[in-house]
Amino acid sequence: MLTRVPRELLEKAVSLHGHLGPFLVIGLKMGLKAWNTVGRPVACEVTAPGEKPYLCCVDGLKTVLDGSISVKNGESLSAWFRSASGSQLVLRVRASIVEKYAVKYAGTPWEGCEQDAFEVADASDEELFEPELLKRL
């Protein structure tokens, strides 16, 4: 499945964040996938290493979600979502994706980050995320 990021939403995220990059788009896709899977999330907790570029996904999530987003420090990149009905979803970004774009980020000019962002936008959910954990109440 491919979660598409509408152009208007991408532009809104770039305006909020300041530039286009792969982790921003990962956050957008996580938020959109959660919305499409469990309905409008009212709570979200992100686990990420506490530094750039990993935390850039939070701005992508903020662009999609109206509910509160909390962040906790961790080694992997994942997000837990809860809808008003109580349905929950956990999305974990594949370690290979996190590593690939974190390494590229370190030595890439801004133009390269934009190219990487479009690569992430074109990637399927299965390429980006481990199989999701879904709990319906």
Buried (B, 14 or more C-beta within 10 A) or exposed (E): EEBEBEEEBBEBBBEEBEEBBBBBBBBBBBBBBBBEBBBBBBBBBBBBBEEEBBBBBBBBBBBBBEBEBEBEEEEBBBBBBBBEEEBBBBBBBBEEBBEBBBEBBEEBEEEBBBBBBBBBBEBEBEEBBBEBEEEEE
